[in-house]
Amino acid sequence: SVSARPSDALALALRVKANILVSHELMDSAGIEIPTAGNGESEVEAFKEFLDQINPEDFA
C-alpha cells in the first residue's frame, strides 16, 4: 500500500502499466459515458459540409 493522491496514483499505475481496479458503485456514481466513434464521424462529415459551403470572404 502506498499513500498518494488519486491523480499521482493513477499516473504511477499508468507509467508502470499496472491494472487499475474500480468498483462498479464508483463507476455508476462518478463515471461518464464516452461518445462512440460513430458520433464523431457524423460530426466530421457535418464539418466537411460546412467547409464546402463557406468562402474566404465570410471571414473578412
N, C-alpha and C positions, 0 to 999 in steps of 0.2 A: 504494500500500500504506500502510495506517495501522496503527500499533501500538495495540492496545486489548484490554481484557479481553473475553472472549466475550460476556458479558452486555451490556456497553456497545456492542459492535459490532452485536449483534442489535437493540438499542434504536435505534441510529442508522439501521440499514438499514430498520427498520420506519417510522421517522419520515419518511425521505425516499422511502419506497416503492420501495426498491431490491430487486432479486432476491436471494434468499438461497440459495446453492448448497451442497449437502451430498452427500458421496459415498455410494454405495449401501452400502459397507462400514461406514461410520459409522452409518447408519440401521439396518443389520442388527444391529450390536453394541450400540448405545445407544438406539435408538428404542423408542417404546412404541406400543401399539395403543390408539386411542381408540374407546370403545364407539359403536356405531351408534345412530342416532336411535330405531330400533325398540326397543332395550333400554330407553331412557329412558322411552318411552311406557308400557311394561308396568310400570315402577316407579311412574309417576304413577297408573296405574289401581289398583295394589295399595295405594297410599297413600290414594286416594279411598275404596276399600273399607274401609280401616282407620278413616278418619274417620267413615264412615257407621255403624260399629259401636261407637264409643266414646261415653261420656256425660260431661258435666261432672263428675259425681261421681267418675269414675275419676281425676281429678286432685287430689282432696281428701286 
